[in-house]
């Protein structure tokens, strides 16, 4: 009996070693990448669109054999668009899931929280859509982005307001507690004043507010020609309705935070005639845009937003950098990203000294439930 038990023990140990070896071999053949997105909460539409874009990129790369013969596995985490949650799940991805890089976050406030963690752990991070300059300057040398930044976006809005709309008086209304909203508003104000325009009102509110009548009453009395709304689609829609009810007939202008079909569900007719800056237009006839749009619509049966396309671009830039590095070492991937030149759907991506891509923008018009392409803009 004793010998029988010994044999069973030896057999068990052998099976465990085989299983362990098989697991290690399986892990060695997989590249784990984390993704931090707002999959629930007030801007869940942004998170889901971003997830769709990343999953499409993952599917395509794996069909081609993966990266240097290894399959790509994306591990998604929900940050609920909250900086504290974002930092927490970033730590989880790095310490528990052992990811080699991170795609995300979406909200600038979340990316600002995540960046220093990524750099401290030497984990390359690329955000698809966080436009606040502090994302990379405070995040450190391991933090990159696939989108243009707010100083550029603010100048584009100012240029369009003055040159195309012939506006001389502007009012600004923004969320004082949101880095994206506050930063874009301030960059617009600076550019508009430098160009000779007058900012007749600069009003603020707090995150989560839903009643803007006090601020809008002040703005209405000053009769601006344009009203700059730098928040996300859900809040912009609410403000647009209340602004029209308050008698404001100014043209609404905003940034890429407007980019969601839900803008029209919330804002209705009030948002008609508004303009916003964006990273691409689905109406673009460039071959890469056409091919991406066709693949995305086939998979998801919807027109891709800029969040979907930028997440797709961010994922593919990262995949290319890992392939060029020939390694999953964080420092080598970071160095590869710094020197990469990649033709993405939204344009050629080459990073400047602050790890921001130098890109153009488009102006879109909100009309009858659709985004209409107006023009391409470069400074």
N, C-alpha and C positions, 0 to 999 in steps of 0.2 A: 504493500500500500504506500509505504514511504517513497519507494522508487517511482511509483505511478504519479504521486503528487509532485515529485521533483520534475518528472517529465512534463507534466501539465504546466508547471511554473516556467520551465525553459521554453515550452511552446508558446506560452502567453507572452513572454518577454520578446520572443522572436517576432510574433505577430505585431506587437506594439512597435517594435523597431521598424518593421516593414511599413506599418501605417504611418508612423512618424516621418519616415523617409519619403513616403508617398505624398504626405501633406507638404513637407518642405519643398519637394520637387514641384508640386502644384503651385505653391506660393512663389517659387523662383521663376515660374513661367508666366506670372501675372504682374502687371504694373498697377499698383493701387494709387489712385488719385482721388483726393477729397473735393467736395463741392459744397459750399456754404451759400444757401439761398433762402429767401423768405417764402416758404411754401405754404405758410398760413399767415393770417394777419391782414393788415390794411392794404398791402401791395402784393398780395399773393399772385395776382395775374403776372406781375413781373417775374416772380420766382418760377412759376410754372412755364412761362415762355422760355426763360433761360435754361431750365432743365430740359425742355424739348430740344433746344439747339445743341446742348451738350450731348444728349443721348443720340442724336442724329450723327454727330461727329464721331462718337464712340462706335456706333454701328458701322459706319463707313471705314474707319481705321481697322477695326477687327476683321471686316470682310477682306481687307487687303493683306491680312496676316499679322496685324498688330504693329507694334513698334520694335524693330530689331528682333522680330520673331516672338515677341511676348504680347499676350492679350492685354487689353486695357480694361480695368475694372474701376468704375466710378462709384464712390460711396457718397451719397447725398445726405446732408444734414440741414434741418430747418432752423433758421435763426429768428423767425417770426418778425424780422425787421427791427430787432432790438439789439443794441450793441453788446449788452452783457451776455445775452444768449449766444450771440455770434462768437464772442471771445471764448465762451465755454465749449461750444461744439468744435471750434478750431483746435482747442487743446485736446479734445477727445480724438479728433481725426489724427492728430500728430502722435499723441502718446499711446492711444489704445489701438487705433486702426493701422498705424505705421504707414501712413500715406507718404509719398515722396514729393508731392506738390499739391497745391490747392487752387481750384477755380472758384472765384468769389471774392468778396461778397457782392451783393447788388447795391444796397444802400451805402452811400458814402460814410455815414456815421458808423456803420458796421465794419466796413473795410478799414476805416481809421483805427478801430479797436483791434482788428485782427492782424494788421500789418506788422506791428512790433513783435507779436508772438511768432509769426512766420519767420521773420528775420533772426530773432533770438535762437530759433531752432534750426536755422539754415534750410528752411523749406520754401522753395520758390512759390510765389502766389501771384496769380494774374486775375485781376477783376475785369469782368466784361464791360461794366457800365458805370462804375463809381467815378464821377467826374470832378469831385473836389480835389484841388491841388495837394491838400494835406495827406491824401491817401498814400502817395509815394514819398513825399518829402519827410513825413513823420514815420512812415511805415518802414523805411530802411531799404537797403540795397537788394533785398530779395523780393520786393514788391513791384509789380508791373501792371499795366492796364492796356485794354484793347480799344478804348474810346478816347475821344478828344476831352479836353478839360474845360472847366467852367469859365476861366478868364477868356478863352477863345469863344465859347458859347455866348457869353455876355456881350462880347464885341460884335459878334454876328447879329445878335438881336438888335443892338443899338444901330448898327449899319443898316439893317433892313427897315427899322422904324423911321430913320431919318431919310434915307435915300429912296426907298420904295413907297413908304406910306406918307412921306413928307411931314412927319410928326415933329412938333417943336416942344410940346408939353407932355410929360409922362408921369404916371403915378405907379408906385410899386407896392405890392402887398405880399408879405412872405412869412413863413414859419420861423420865428426867431430861434427855435430850439433844434432846427434841422440843418445840419452842415451844408447839405446840397442846396436847399431852398434859400438859406441866408447868403451863402457864398455867391450863387448865381445872381441874386438880387443886387448884391453889392458890386459885382463886376459889371452888371448892366449899368447901374447908376454912374459908376466911374467913367465908363466908356461914353455914355450918353452926354454927360456934362462936358467931357473933353471935346466932344464933337459939336458943342454949341447948344445942346438941348437943355431944357429946364425940367428938373424933377420936382414937381409941385407937391408931391406927398410921398412919404416912405413909411408905410404903416406895417405893423407886425401883429402876429397872433401866436398862440401856443399850440404845440402838437396836440391833436385830438379835438380842438375847437370845431364847432359846427355852426356857430352864429357869428357872422362877420358884419352885421348891420351897423355897428358903431363905427368901424373903420370905413365902411363903404359910404356912409352918410357924409363923413368928412371929405372923402375923395370926390363924391358926386358934386359937392359945392365948388370944387376947384376946376371942374370940367377939363380933365386931361384928354388928349387925343388917343393915347394908348394906355392901357392898364397892364402892367407886367405881373403875371401870376407864375411864380417859380416853384410851385409845389407839384405833387404827383396828381395823376388823373382824378382820383377819387375826391380830393379836396378842391381841386380846380373846378370840377363840375359843380360842386356845391356853391363855390364863390361866384361862378358865372351866373347861376340862377338868381342869387341874391343881388348881384350887381345890376342885372337888368331890372329887377323889381325895384331897386333903389333909384332908377332913372339914369343910370350910367350907360352912355351909348358909345363909349370908347372902344377901340379895337383891342381885343385881348391878345397878348403875346406871352409865350412861355418857352420852356426848354423841353428836353427829351423825356422828362417826367410825365408829359402829357400822353406819351405813346402807349395807348391801350384802347381796344374797342369799348371798354367800359367807360371811357371818357364821355361817350355819347349817351350811354345808359344813365349816367349820373347827371350830366349837364343838359341833355336834350337839345332843344332848339337854341338855348341861350349860348351855347358854345359855337354855334355856326358863325363863320367868318373870322374865327380866331386863327392865329398862325403860331407855329412852333418850330424850333430847330430840332433836327434829328440827324442820325448817323448814316441813314441810307433811305432810299425810297424803293418800295417793291415794284414801282413802275419803271425803274431803271432798266435799260435794255442791254447793259453790259453782260457778256456771256456768263460770268461767274454768278451774277445776281440771278439771272434767268435760271441757271442750273440749280442753284441753291433753293430758290423759291419753288421750283417744280418738285424737288426731292422732299422739301418740307411739307408742301401741300399734300403730296401723295401719302406721307406718313401720318400727318395730323389733321388733314382736311380743313386747314385754315391758313390765312395769309400770315406769313411770319412778321412779327414786330421787330423793332430794332433790338429789343432785348434778346430775342431768339437768335438773330443773326450775329450779334456781338458775342454772345455766349458760344456760338458755333465757331466764330473766328478765334476767340480766346482759347478754346480747347485745341483747335488745330495748330495755332501758333505754339502752344505748349508741347503738343505731340511732336511737331517738327524740331523743336529745341532739344527734346529728350533724344530723338533719333540722331540729331547732329552731335550731341554730346557723347553718344555711344555709351551712356551710363545713366544710372538712376541716382547718382550722387548729387545732392542738392547744390553744392558749389559749382559743379560742372554744368548742371542744367542752367543755373543762374548766369554763368558766363556765356553759355550758348544763347540764351535769351538776349543778353546785352548786345550781341553781335549779329543777331538774325535779321534777315530781310525776307519777308514773307508776303506773297500776294494774296490777301484775304478778300472776302466778299465785299467788305466795306472799304477796301483800298489797300495800298501797299503799306505794310507795317514794318517800320524800322524805328527803334526807340532812341529818344534823345537822352541827354545826361541824367534827367530825372525819371527815366524809364516810362515816358509818355510817348505815344505815337504821334507823328506829325501828319494831320489829316484835314480834309475839307469837311463841309457839312451840307445839309440840304434844308430848305425851308418847305414845310408842308402846311396846307390849309385845311382846317376842319370844316367840312361842308356836307350836310345831309347824311350824317352817319359814316362818312368816309374821310380818309386822309388823301388830299389831292396834292400831287407834286407841283411845286411852284418854281424852284430854281436850285441850282448848286451854288454854293458860296465858298469863297476862299478869301483870306485876308491878304 
